Protein backbone atom coordinates (compact mmCIF):
# COMPACT_ATOMS: atom_id res chain seq x y z
CA UNK A 1 0.00 0.00 0.00
CA UNK A 2 1.42 3.38 -1.02
CA UNK A 3 2.28 5.76 1.78
CA UNK A 4 0.70 9.19 1.95
CA UNK A 5 2.97 12.02 0.79
CA UNK A 6 4.50 14.33 3.38
CA UNK A 7 3.65 17.50 1.47
CA UNK A 8 1.77 18.49 -1.67
CA UNK A 9 1.70 21.82 -3.53
CA UNK A 10 -1.00 22.11 -6.19
CA UNK A 11 -1.32 24.88 -8.82
CA UNK A 12 0.72 27.36 -6.79
CA UNK A 13 1.02 30.86 -8.24
CA UNK A 14 2.93 33.70 -6.60
CA UNK A 15 3.81 37.23 -7.70
CA UNK A 16 6.26 39.66 -6.11
CA UNK A 17 6.37 43.30 -7.22
CA UNK A 18 4.34 42.60 -10.33
CA UNK A 19 6.71 39.85 -11.48
CA UNK A 20 5.48 36.21 -11.44
CA UNK A 21 7.73 33.95 -9.37
CA UNK A 22 5.70 30.74 -9.88
CA UNK A 23 2.72 29.94 -12.07
CA UNK A 24 0.64 26.75 -11.69
CA UNK A 25 3.45 25.02 -9.79
CA UNK A 26 2.71 21.54 -8.44
CA UNK A 27 4.99 19.13 -6.57
CA UNK A 28 4.89 16.25 -4.12
CA UNK A 29 7.42 15.30 -1.41
CA UNK A 30 7.22 11.65 -0.37
CA UNK A 31 8.42 10.00 2.87
CA UNK A 32 12.17 9.42 2.70
CA UNK A 33 12.68 11.81 -0.23
CA UNK A 34 16.16 13.35 -0.47
CA UNK A 35 15.75 16.27 -2.84
CA UNK A 36 18.18 18.86 -4.19
CA UNK A 37 16.41 22.17 -4.91
CA UNK A 38 18.48 23.99 -7.53
CA UNK A 39 18.22 27.08 -9.71
CA UNK A 40 19.89 30.38 -10.47
CA UNK A 41 20.24 33.06 -7.79
CA UNK A 42 16.94 34.94 -7.73
CA UNK A 43 14.99 32.09 -9.37
CA UNK A 44 12.84 31.62 -6.26
CA UNK A 45 14.44 28.65 -4.46
CA UNK A 46 14.22 30.17 -0.98
CA UNK A 47 10.75 31.54 -1.70
CA UNK A 48 9.54 28.09 -2.76
CA UNK A 49 11.02 26.57 0.38
CA UNK A 50 9.15 29.15 2.49
CA UNK A 51 5.93 28.26 0.66
CA UNK A 52 6.65 24.60 1.47
CA UNK A 53 7.20 25.58 5.12
CA UNK A 54 3.93 27.55 5.21
CA UNK A 55 5.76 30.83 5.87
CA UNK A 56 4.79 32.49 2.56
CA UNK A 57 1.17 32.42 1.41
CA UNK A 58 0.76 31.92 -2.35
CA UNK A 59 -1.62 34.06 -4.38
CA UNK A 60 -3.37 30.92 -5.56
CA UNK A 61 -3.14 27.16 -5.07
CA UNK A 62 -3.11 24.63 -2.26
CA UNK A 63 -0.50 23.53 0.27
CA UNK A 64 -1.44 20.19 1.85
CA UNK A 65 0.47 18.59 4.72
CA UNK A 66 -0.64 15.05 5.61
CA UNK A 67 -2.13 14.96 9.14
CA UNK A 68 0.46 13.96 11.73
CA UNK A 69 3.40 15.10 9.57
CA UNK A 70 5.78 17.68 11.06
CA UNK A 71 7.54 20.08 8.67
CA UNK A 72 10.68 21.85 9.96
CA UNK A 73 12.43 24.81 8.32
CA UNK A 74 15.94 26.04 9.06
CA UNK A 75 15.55 29.80 9.43
CA UNK A 76 18.18 31.99 7.76
CA UNK A 77 17.67 34.81 10.27
CA UNK A 78 16.12 33.16 13.34
CA UNK A 79 14.07 35.28 15.73
CA UNK A 80 15.69 34.77 19.14
CA UNK A 81 13.82 37.49 21.01
CA UNK A 82 13.00 36.25 24.51
CA UNK A 83 15.78 33.64 24.63
CA UNK A 84 18.84 34.08 26.84
CA UNK A 85 21.19 31.59 25.20
CA UNK A 86 21.48 29.85 21.85
CA UNK A 87 20.74 26.57 23.63
CA UNK A 88 17.49 27.97 25.04
CA UNK A 89 16.38 28.83 21.52
CA UNK A 90 17.48 25.50 20.01
CA UNK A 91 15.68 23.47 22.70
CA UNK A 92 12.53 25.61 22.84
CA UNK A 93 10.28 23.04 21.11
CA UNK A 94 11.73 19.94 22.79
CA UNK A 95 10.54 17.98 25.79
CA UNK A 96 12.98 18.61 28.71
CA UNK A 97 14.01 14.95 28.56
CA UNK A 98 15.20 15.44 24.98
CA UNK A 99 17.32 18.57 25.35
CA UNK A 100 20.42 16.37 25.18
CA UNK A 101 19.78 16.33 21.42
CA UNK A 102 20.79 20.01 21.24
CA UNK A 103 24.09 19.27 22.99
CA UNK A 104 24.75 16.44 20.56
CA UNK A 105 24.04 18.71 17.58
CA UNK A 106 26.10 21.49 19.18
CA UNK A 107 29.06 19.15 19.44
CA UNK A 108 28.80 18.18 15.77
CA UNK A 109 28.08 21.68 14.45
CA UNK A 110 30.60 23.35 16.77
CA UNK A 111 28.37 25.86 18.47
CA UNK A 112 28.15 26.56 22.17
CA UNK A 113 24.59 26.22 23.54
CA UNK A 114 25.62 28.41 26.50
CA UNK A 115 26.55 31.35 24.23
CA UNK A 116 24.37 34.38 25.11
CA UNK A 117 22.09 35.42 22.25
CA UNK A 118 23.19 39.04 22.76
CA UNK A 119 26.82 38.27 21.84
CA UNK A 120 26.27 35.58 19.19
CA UNK A 121 27.44 36.23 15.64
CA UNK A 122 25.25 35.69 12.59
CA UNK A 123 27.06 32.43 11.88
CA UNK A 124 26.49 31.17 15.43
CA UNK A 125 22.80 32.03 15.19
CA UNK A 126 22.48 30.07 11.95
CA UNK A 127 24.27 27.08 13.47
CA UNK A 128 21.83 27.25 16.40
CA UNK A 129 18.91 27.26 13.94
CA UNK A 130 20.38 24.21 12.21
CA UNK A 131 20.95 22.46 15.54
CA UNK A 132 17.32 23.21 16.49
CA UNK A 133 16.08 21.54 13.32
CA UNK A 134 18.37 18.52 13.67
CA UNK A 135 17.39 18.07 17.34
CA UNK A 136 13.66 18.27 16.59
CA UNK A 137 14.05 15.77 13.69
CA UNK A 138 10.73 16.58 11.93
CA UNK A 139 9.29 14.25 9.29
CA UNK A 140 10.29 16.72 6.55
CA UNK A 141 13.36 18.95 6.93
CA UNK A 142 13.70 22.04 4.74
CA UNK A 143 17.36 23.14 4.68
CA UNK A 144 18.35 26.42 2.97
CA UNK A 145 22.15 26.64 2.59
CA UNK A 146 22.86 24.62 5.77
CA UNK A 147 26.62 24.40 5.13
CA UNK A 148 27.20 28.17 5.17
CA UNK A 149 29.31 29.12 8.22
CA UNK A 150 30.27 25.47 8.80
CA UNK A 151 33.84 24.23 8.54
CA UNK A 152 34.67 21.00 6.73
CA UNK A 153 34.51 18.87 9.90
CA UNK A 154 31.03 20.19 10.77
CA UNK A 155 29.90 19.68 7.16
CA UNK A 156 31.08 16.05 7.40
CA UNK A 157 29.08 15.61 10.65
CA UNK A 158 25.93 17.06 9.07
CA UNK A 159 26.45 14.98 5.94
CA UNK A 160 26.65 11.84 8.05
CA UNK A 161 23.54 12.71 10.09
CA UNK A 162 21.49 13.35 6.96
CA UNK A 163 22.81 10.22 5.28
CA UNK A 164 21.67 8.06 8.20
CA UNK A 165 18.28 9.69 8.83
CA UNK A 166 15.07 8.15 7.56
CA UNK A 167 13.37 11.54 7.48
CA UNK A 168 12.63 13.30 4.22
CA UNK A 169 14.55 16.46 3.38
CA UNK A 170 14.86 19.15 0.72
CA UNK A 171 18.26 20.86 0.34
CA UNK A 172 19.35 24.17 -1.15
CA UNK A 173 23.14 24.33 -1.26
CA UNK A 174 26.04 25.66 -3.32
CA UNK A 175 28.19 22.75 -2.06
CA UNK A 176 28.20 20.29 -4.95
CA UNK A 177 30.02 17.56 -3.02
CA UNK A 178 27.35 17.79 -0.28
CA UNK A 179 24.49 17.59 -2.81
CA UNK A 180 26.06 14.73 -4.76
CA UNK A 181 26.55 12.68 -1.60
CA UNK A 182 23.05 13.09 -0.18
CA UNK A 183 20.38 13.58 -2.84
CA UNK A 184 18.32 11.08 -4.84
CA UNK A 185 16.01 13.49 -6.69
CA UNK A 186 16.36 17.01 -8.09
CA UNK A 187 13.86 19.88 -8.25
CA UNK A 188 15.00 22.50 -10.75
CA UNK A 189 13.45 25.99 -10.84
CA UNK A 190 14.03 27.68 -14.17
CA UNK A 191 12.15 30.84 -15.25
CA UNK A 192 9.17 30.09 -13.02
CA UNK A 193 8.88 26.46 -14.10
CA UNK A 194 9.69 23.61 -11.71
CA UNK A 195 10.93 20.32 -13.15
CA UNK A 196 11.67 17.14 -11.22
CA UNK A 197 14.06 14.31 -12.03
CA UNK A 198 14.23 11.11 -9.95
CA UNK A 199 18.01 11.25 -9.90
CA UNK A 200 20.33 13.01 -7.48
CA UNK A 201 22.34 16.16 -8.10
CA UNK A 202 25.18 14.15 -9.65
CA UNK A 203 23.05 13.92 -12.80
CA UNK A 204 21.71 17.49 -12.75
CA UNK A 205 24.12 19.26 -15.08
CA UNK A 206 23.74 16.66 -17.86
CA UNK A 207 19.94 16.87 -17.47
CA UNK A 208 19.96 20.70 -17.51
CA UNK A 209 22.14 20.84 -20.62
CA UNK A 210 19.89 18.32 -22.42
CA UNK A 211 16.76 20.36 -21.57
CA UNK A 212 18.42 23.53 -22.81
CA UNK A 213 19.66 21.86 -26.00
CA UNK A 214 16.14 20.59 -26.75
CA UNK A 215 14.74 24.04 -26.02
CA UNK A 216 17.23 25.69 -28.39
CA UNK A 217 16.39 23.22 -31.16
CA UNK A 218 12.65 23.83 -30.75
CA UNK A 219 13.21 27.60 -30.77
CA UNK A 220 15.34 27.29 -33.90
CA UNK A 221 12.59 25.28 -35.66
CA UNK A 222 9.98 27.83 -34.61
CA UNK A 223 12.12 30.70 -35.90
CA UNK A 224 12.52 28.92 -39.26
CA UNK A 225 8.77 28.33 -39.50
CA UNK A 226 8.01 31.98 -38.67
CA UNK A 227 10.54 33.12 -41.29
CA UNK A 228 8.98 30.83 -43.92
CA UNK A 229 5.42 31.94 -43.14
CA UNK A 230 6.45 35.60 -43.09
CA UNK A 231 8.02 35.22 -46.58
CA UNK A 232 4.77 33.67 -47.82
CA UNK A 233 2.80 36.54 -46.29
CA UNK A 234 4.90 39.17 -48.07
CA UNK A 235 4.98 37.42 -51.45
CA UNK A 236 1.52 35.90 -51.81
CA UNK A 237 -1.05 37.37 -49.48
CA UNK A 238 -2.36 40.02 -51.87
CA UNK A 239 -3.40 37.39 -54.41
CA UNK A 240 -5.05 35.11 -51.89
CA UNK A 241 -6.30 37.56 -49.28
CA UNK A 242 -9.73 35.97 -48.66
CA UNK A 243 -8.73 32.32 -48.82
CA UNK A 244 -5.72 32.56 -46.47
CA UNK A 245 -6.77 34.70 -43.54
CA UNK A 246 -6.49 31.56 -41.37
CA UNK A 247 -2.86 31.20 -42.33
CA UNK A 248 -2.25 34.86 -41.48
CA UNK A 249 -3.81 34.33 -38.08
CA UNK A 250 -1.62 31.24 -37.60
CA UNK A 251 1.47 33.36 -38.33
CA UNK A 252 0.37 35.87 -35.69
CA UNK A 253 -0.07 33.03 -33.23
CA UNK A 254 3.43 31.70 -34.00
CA UNK A 255 4.91 35.14 -33.37
CA UNK A 256 2.97 35.47 -30.13
CA UNK A 257 4.26 32.06 -29.00
CA UNK A 258 7.84 33.07 -29.81
CA UNK A 259 7.60 36.42 -28.00
CA UNK A 260 6.07 34.77 -24.91
CA UNK A 261 9.05 32.45 -24.46
CA UNK A 262 11.21 33.60 -21.55
CA UNK A 263 14.85 33.84 -22.46
CA UNK A 264 17.33 32.10 -20.22
CA UNK A 265 19.37 34.33 -17.97
CA UNK A 266 22.92 34.49 -19.25
CA UNK A 267 26.00 34.07 -17.12
CA UNK A 268 27.59 37.08 -15.50
CA UNK A 269 30.09 38.86 -17.77
CA UNK A 270 32.84 38.46 -15.18
CA UNK A 271 36.51 38.87 -15.95
CA UNK A 272 39.75 39.24 -14.02
CA UNK A 273 42.55 41.46 -15.27
CA UNK A 274 45.89 40.31 -13.91
CA UNK A 275 47.49 43.70 -14.68
CA UNK A 276 51.27 44.01 -14.59
CA UNK A 277 53.11 40.71 -14.15
CA UNK A 278 54.49 40.13 -10.67
CA UNK A 279 57.95 38.76 -9.98
CA UNK A 280 58.37 34.98 -10.11
CA UNK A 281 58.55 34.83 -6.31
CA UNK A 282 55.31 36.18 -4.87
CA UNK A 283 55.56 35.45 -1.13
CA UNK A 284 58.16 33.65 0.96
CA UNK A 285 57.67 32.82 4.64
CA UNK A 286 60.51 31.40 6.72
CA UNK A 287 59.91 29.84 10.16
CA UNK A 288 56.99 32.11 11.04
CA UNK A 289 55.22 31.59 14.39
CA UNK A 290 52.23 33.24 16.04
CA UNK A 291 50.42 32.89 19.35
CA UNK A 292 47.71 34.84 21.14
CA UNK A 293 48.22 34.37 24.86
CA UNK A 294 48.31 30.65 25.56
CA UNK A 295 46.82 29.75 22.18
CA UNK A 296 49.43 28.70 19.64
CA UNK A 297 48.28 29.54 16.12
CA UNK A 298 51.37 28.67 14.10
CA UNK A 299 54.80 27.31 14.85
CA UNK A 300 57.82 27.58 12.53
CA UNK A 301 55.95 27.43 9.25
CA UNK A 302 57.73 28.02 5.94
CA UNK A 303 56.45 28.27 2.37
CA UNK A 304 57.47 29.79 -0.96
CA UNK A 305 54.57 30.87 -3.20
CA UNK A 306 55.41 31.39 -6.86
CA UNK A 307 53.59 33.28 -9.61
CA UNK A 308 50.62 31.26 -10.88
CA UNK A 309 50.23 29.13 -7.74
CA UNK A 310 46.71 28.47 -6.40
CA UNK A 311 47.12 27.97 -2.66
CA UNK A 312 44.18 26.78 -0.54
CA UNK A 313 43.99 27.07 3.26
CA UNK A 314 41.84 24.45 5.01
CA UNK A 315 41.08 23.55 8.61
CA UNK A 316 38.41 23.93 11.31
CA UNK A 317 36.87 27.32 12.10
CA UNK A 318 39.02 29.24 14.56
CA UNK A 319 42.19 27.30 13.82
CA UNK A 320 43.93 30.39 12.38
CA UNK A 321 43.51 30.27 8.59
CA UNK A 322 42.73 33.99 8.28
CA UNK A 323 45.57 34.85 10.69
CA UNK A 324 48.06 32.94 8.54
CA UNK A 325 46.68 34.60 5.42
CA UNK A 326 47.10 38.05 6.96
CA UNK A 327 50.66 37.24 8.01
CA UNK A 328 51.48 36.20 4.45
CA UNK A 329 49.97 39.50 3.22
CA UNK A 330 52.05 41.39 5.86
CA UNK A 331 48.90 42.75 7.49
CA UNK A 332 49.88 41.02 10.76
CA UNK A 333 53.46 40.61 11.92
CA UNK A 334 54.57 37.12 13.03
CA UNK A 335 56.00 36.72 16.52
CA UNK A 336 59.11 35.23 14.93
CA UNK A 337 60.32 34.43 11.45
CA UNK A 338 60.12 36.53 8.28
CA UNK A 339 57.71 37.18 5.41
CA UNK A 340 59.02 38.77 2.20
CA UNK A 341 57.09 39.81 -0.91
CA UNK A 342 58.20 39.72 -4.50
CA UNK A 343 58.04 42.69 -6.87
CA UNK A 344 55.03 44.43 -8.44
CA UNK A 345 52.37 42.79 -6.22
CA UNK A 346 48.83 44.16 -6.69
CA UNK A 347 46.51 42.27 -4.29
CA UNK A 348 42.70 42.30 -4.41
CA UNK A 349 40.76 40.84 -1.46
CA UNK A 350 37.34 39.15 -1.37
CA UNK A 351 36.46 39.03 2.34
CA UNK A 352 34.14 36.46 3.87
CA UNK A 353 32.33 39.01 6.03
CA UNK A 354 31.49 41.22 3.00
CA UNK A 355 32.88 44.11 5.04
CA UNK A 356 33.49 46.11 1.86
CA UNK A 357 29.71 46.40 1.38
CA UNK A 358 27.77 49.02 3.34
CA UNK A 359 24.24 47.61 3.76
CA UNK A 360 22.68 51.08 3.81
CA UNK A 361 24.24 52.18 0.51
CA UNK A 362 22.55 51.56 -2.83
CA UNK A 363 24.30 49.39 -5.38
CA UNK A 364 24.99 52.56 -7.38
CA UNK A 365 26.60 54.27 -4.37
CA UNK A 366 28.56 51.13 -3.50
CA UNK A 367 30.34 51.30 -6.86
CA UNK A 368 30.63 55.08 -7.41
CA UNK A 369 31.60 55.64 -3.76
CA UNK A 370 34.64 53.36 -4.09
CA UNK A 371 37.72 55.57 -4.35
CA UNK A 372 39.45 53.18 -6.74
CA UNK A 373 36.42 53.08 -9.07
CA UNK A 374 35.43 56.75 -8.97
CA UNK A 375 35.62 58.74 -12.24
CA UNK A 376 36.29 62.41 -11.53
CA UNK A 377 33.38 64.63 -12.56
CA UNK A 378 31.24 61.71 -13.77
CA UNK A 379 28.60 60.72 -11.20
CA UNK A 380 27.21 57.92 -13.38
CA UNK A 381 30.54 56.38 -14.40
CA UNK A 382 32.86 53.88 -12.74
CA UNK A 383 36.43 52.94 -13.60
CA UNK A 384 36.64 49.29 -14.66
CA UNK A 385 40.19 48.05 -15.22
CA UNK A 386 41.23 51.54 -16.30
CA UNK A 387 38.25 52.25 -18.57
CA UNK A 388 35.12 54.30 -17.68
CA UNK A 389 31.79 52.38 -17.74
CA UNK A 390 28.25 53.47 -16.97
CA UNK A 391 27.21 52.19 -13.53
CA UNK A 392 24.05 50.43 -14.76
CA UNK A 393 25.83 48.83 -17.72
CA UNK A 394 28.49 47.42 -15.41
CA UNK A 395 25.88 46.15 -12.95
CA UNK A 396 24.09 44.40 -15.83
CA UNK A 397 27.33 42.50 -16.51
CA UNK A 398 26.77 40.90 -13.10
CA UNK A 399 23.07 40.14 -13.74
CA UNK A 400 21.58 43.08 -11.85
CA UNK A 401 18.73 44.92 -13.58
CA UNK A 402 18.28 48.67 -13.77
CA UNK A 403 15.71 48.76 -10.94
CA UNK A 404 18.21 47.21 -8.52
CA UNK A 405 20.80 49.93 -9.12
CA UNK A 406 19.02 52.27 -6.67
CA UNK A 407 18.07 49.53 -4.18
CA UNK A 408 19.97 49.23 -0.87
CA UNK A 409 22.63 46.55 -0.52
CA UNK A 410 20.74 45.11 2.47
CA UNK A 411 17.87 44.13 0.14
CA UNK A 412 20.10 41.73 -1.80
CA UNK A 413 20.21 37.98 -1.32
CA UNK A 414 23.44 36.32 -0.21
CA UNK A 415 24.28 35.34 -3.79
CA UNK A 416 23.60 38.87 -5.07
CA UNK A 417 25.89 40.36 -2.40
CA UNK A 418 28.62 37.94 -3.48
CA UNK A 419 28.17 39.05 -7.11
CA UNK A 420 28.31 42.73 -6.13
CA UNK A 421 31.54 42.15 -4.22
CA UNK A 422 32.97 40.31 -7.23
CA UNK A 423 31.99 43.32 -9.37
CA UNK A 424 34.05 45.60 -7.09
CA UNK A 425 36.93 43.12 -7.05
CA UNK A 426 37.01 42.60 -10.81
CA UNK A 427 37.02 46.31 -11.57
CA UNK A 428 40.62 46.45 -10.34
CA UNK A 429 43.81 45.27 -11.89
CA UNK A 430 45.34 42.59 -9.70
CA UNK A 431 47.99 39.91 -9.92
CA UNK A 432 47.29 38.44 -6.45
CA UNK A 433 43.71 37.39 -5.65
CA UNK A 434 42.88 36.70 -2.01
CA UNK A 435 39.51 34.90 -1.80
CA UNK A 436 38.05 34.19 1.65
CA UNK A 437 34.99 31.92 1.25
CA UNK A 438 34.06 33.21 -2.23
CA UNK A 439 31.66 30.35 -2.98
CA UNK A 440 29.07 31.05 -0.27
CA UNK A 441 25.61 31.65 -1.80
CA UNK A 442 26.73 31.56 -5.44
CA UNK A 443 24.64 29.46 -7.83
CA UNK A 444 26.12 26.52 -9.76
CA UNK A 445 26.52 28.43 -13.05
CA UNK A 446 28.34 31.33 -11.40
CA UNK A 447 30.58 28.90 -9.49
CA UNK A 448 31.49 27.21 -12.78
CA UNK A 449 32.29 30.57 -14.36
CA UNK A 450 34.38 31.67 -11.37
CA UNK A 451 36.38 28.46 -11.55
CA UNK A 452 37.02 28.98 -15.28
CA UNK A 453 38.15 32.57 -14.65
CA UNK A 454 40.56 31.43 -11.95
CA UNK A 455 41.91 28.77 -14.31
CA UNK A 456 42.63 31.46 -16.93
CA UNK A 457 43.95 34.05 -14.45
CA UNK A 458 47.65 34.75 -15.03
CA UNK A 459 48.32 35.81 -11.45
CA UNK A 460 48.41 34.05 -8.09
CA UNK A 461 45.43 32.95 -5.98
CA UNK A 462 45.20 32.49 -2.19
CA UNK A 463 41.94 30.73 -1.30
CA UNK A 464 40.14 29.95 1.97
CA UNK A 465 37.16 27.66 1.42
CA UNK A 466 35.14 24.82 2.95
CA UNK A 467 33.76 23.83 -0.47
CA UNK A 468 35.52 20.53 -1.21
CA UNK A 469 34.48 20.40 -4.86
CA UNK A 470 35.69 23.96 -5.51
CA UNK A 471 39.00 23.23 -3.77
CA UNK A 472 39.53 20.20 -5.98
CA UNK A 473 38.79 22.22 -9.11
CA UNK A 474 41.01 25.21 -8.27
CA UNK A 475 43.83 24.48 -5.80
CA UNK A 476 47.32 23.35 -6.83
CA UNK A 477 48.61 23.46 -3.24
CA UNK A 478 46.74 22.90 0.04
CA UNK A 479 47.90 24.14 3.45
CA UNK A 480 46.13 22.13 6.15
CA UNK A 481 45.96 23.82 9.56
CA UNK A 482 45.35 21.11 12.13
CA UNK A 483 45.59 22.97 15.45
CA UNK A 484 48.34 23.26 18.07
CA UNK A 485 50.38 25.40 15.68
CA UNK A 486 50.66 22.68 13.02
CA UNK A 487 50.33 23.64 9.36
CA UNK A 488 51.34 21.17 6.65
CA UNK A 489 51.67 21.78 2.91
CA UNK A 490 50.30 19.21 0.45
CA UNK A 491 50.35 19.12 -3.35
CA UNK A 492 46.94 19.36 -5.04
CA UNK A 493 43.42 20.07 -3.80
CA UNK A 494 41.18 18.65 -1.07
CA UNK A 495 41.00 15.06 -2.33
CA UNK A 496 44.76 14.99 -2.91
CA UNK A 497 45.37 16.24 0.62
CA UNK A 498 43.07 13.57 2.07
CA UNK A 499 44.73 10.85 0.01
CA UNK A 500 48.21 11.93 1.12
CA UNK A 501 47.08 11.90 4.73
CA UNK A 502 45.73 8.38 4.23
CA UNK A 503 42.12 9.29 5.06
CA UNK A 504 39.81 6.65 3.59
CA UNK A 505 36.56 7.23 1.79
CA UNK A 506 34.41 6.39 4.80
CA UNK A 507 36.01 9.03 6.94
CA UNK A 508 35.77 11.56 4.13
CA UNK A 509 32.10 10.75 3.76
CA UNK A 510 31.57 11.80 7.34
CA UNK A 511 31.81 8.55 9.29
CA UNK A 512 32.64 9.25 12.90
CA UNK A 513 36.34 8.72 13.58
CA UNK A 514 37.59 8.71 17.17
CA UNK A 515 40.63 10.96 16.98
CA UNK A 516 41.75 9.99 20.47
CA UNK A 517 42.11 6.36 19.42
CA UNK A 518 44.54 7.46 16.71
CA UNK A 519 46.61 9.10 19.45
CA UNK A 520 46.28 6.27 21.99
CA UNK A 521 49.81 6.50 23.42
CA UNK A 522 49.38 10.23 24.16
CA UNK A 523 45.96 9.77 25.73
CA UNK A 524 47.09 6.98 28.03
CA UNK A 525 49.87 9.12 29.37
CA UNK A 526 47.77 12.19 30.05
CA UNK A 527 44.12 11.17 30.65
CA UNK A 528 42.10 8.28 32.11
CA UNK A 529 40.85 5.97 29.37
CA UNK A 530 37.21 6.64 30.29
CA UNK A 531 37.51 10.20 28.90
CA UNK A 532 37.93 8.80 25.39
CA UNK A 533 34.18 8.83 24.76
CA UNK A 534 32.64 11.97 23.29
CA UNK A 535 29.37 13.35 24.62
CA UNK A 536 27.50 11.67 21.75
CA UNK A 537 29.16 8.31 22.43
CA UNK A 538 28.48 8.50 26.17
CA UNK A 539 24.81 9.14 25.51
CA UNK A 540 24.74 6.33 22.96
CA UNK A 541 26.24 3.93 25.55
CA UNK A 542 23.50 4.90 27.99
CA UNK A 543 20.61 4.42 25.52
CA UNK A 544 21.76 1.17 23.87
CA UNK A 545 20.55 -1.19 26.69
CA UNK A 546 16.98 0.12 26.34
CA UNK A 547 17.20 -0.23 22.55
CA UNK A 548 18.44 -3.84 22.86
CA UNK A 549 15.66 -4.65 25.32
CA UNK A 550 13.02 -3.23 22.97
CA UNK A 551 14.42 -5.12 19.95
CA UNK A 552 14.51 -8.35 21.97
CA UNK A 553 10.86 -7.91 22.95
CA UNK A 554 9.82 -7.21 19.36
CA UNK A 555 11.75 -10.26 18.12
CA UNK A 556 9.92 -12.41 20.69
CA UNK A 557 6.50 -11.18 19.50
CA UNK A 558 7.39 -11.77 15.85
CA UNK A 559 8.66 -15.28 16.60
CA UNK A 560 5.41 -16.05 18.44
CA UNK A 561 3.44 -14.82 15.43
CA UNK A 562 5.47 -16.90 12.97
CA UNK A 563 5.18 -20.01 15.13
CA UNK A 564 1.62 -20.42 13.83
CA UNK A 565 2.02 -23.14 11.10
CA UNK A 566 -1.14 -21.99 9.31
CA UNK A 567 -0.14 -18.34 8.98
CA UNK A 568 1.63 -18.77 5.64
CA UNK A 569 -1.41 -20.28 3.87
CA UNK A 570 -3.98 -18.17 5.72
CA UNK A 571 -2.29 -14.75 5.44
CA UNK A 572 0.75 -14.97 3.12
CA UNK A 573 1.26 -11.18 2.99
CA UNK A 574 1.28 -10.91 6.78
CA UNK A 575 3.71 -13.86 6.94
CA UNK A 576 6.04 -12.14 4.44
CA UNK A 577 6.03 -8.80 6.31
CA UNK A 578 6.57 -10.49 9.68
CA UNK A 579 9.51 -12.48 8.28
CA UNK A 580 11.12 -9.33 6.85
CA UNK A 581 10.55 -7.47 10.13
CA UNK A 582 12.11 -10.32 12.10
CA UNK A 583 15.23 -10.33 9.92
CA UNK A 584 15.57 -6.54 10.19
CA UNK A 585 15.26 -6.54 13.98
CA UNK A 586 17.67 -9.46 14.43
CA UNK A 587 20.28 -7.57 12.37
CA UNK A 588 19.64 -4.37 14.33
CA UNK A 589 19.99 -6.22 17.64
CA UNK A 590 23.28 -7.79 16.55
CA UNK A 591 24.64 -4.37 15.51
CA UNK A 592 23.46 -2.74 18.75
CA UNK A 593 25.12 -5.46 20.85
CA UNK A 594 28.42 -5.07 18.98
CA UNK A 595 28.28 -1.28 19.32
CA UNK A 596 27.52 -1.53 23.06
CA UNK A 597 30.44 -3.94 23.62
CA UNK A 598 32.87 -1.70 21.74
CA UNK A 599 31.81 1.45 23.63
CA UNK A 600 31.75 -0.33 27.00
CA UNK A 601 35.27 -1.69 26.48
CA UNK A 602 36.60 1.76 25.63
CA UNK A 603 34.79 3.36 28.55
CA UNK A 604 36.30 0.82 30.96
CA UNK A 605 39.77 1.00 29.41
Buried (B, 14 or more C-beta within 10 A) or exposed (E): EEEEBBBBBEEBBBEEEEEBBBBEBBBEBBBBBBBBBBBBBBBBBBBBBBBBBEEBEBEEBEBBBBEEBBBBBBBBEBEBEEBEBBBBBBBBBBEEEEBBBBBBBBBBBBBBBEBEBEEBEEBBBBBBBBBBBBBBBBBBBBBBBBBBBBBBBBBBBBBBBBEEBEBBBBBBBBBBBBBBBBBBBBBBBBBBEBEEBEBBBBBBBEBBEEBEEEEEEEEEEBEEBBEEBEEBBEEEBEEEEEEBEEBBEEBEEBBEEEEEEEEEBEBBEBEBBBBEEBEEBBBBBBEBBBBEEEEBBBBEBEBEBBBBBBBBBBBBBEBBBBBBBBBBBEEBEBBEBEBEBBEEBBBBBBBBEBEBBBEEBBBBBBBBEBEEBBBEEEEBBBBBBEEEBEBBEBBBBBBBEEEBBEBBBEEBBBBBBBBBBBBBBBBBBBBBBBBBBBBBBBBBBBBBBBBEBBEEBEBBBBBBBBBBBBBBBBBBBBBBBEBEBBBEBBEBBBBBBBEBEEEEEEBBEBBBEEEBEEEEEEBEEEEEBEEBBBEBBBBBBEEBEEBBEBBEEBBEEBEEBBEEEEBEEEEEEEBEEBBEBBEEBBEBBEEBBEBBEEBEEBBEE
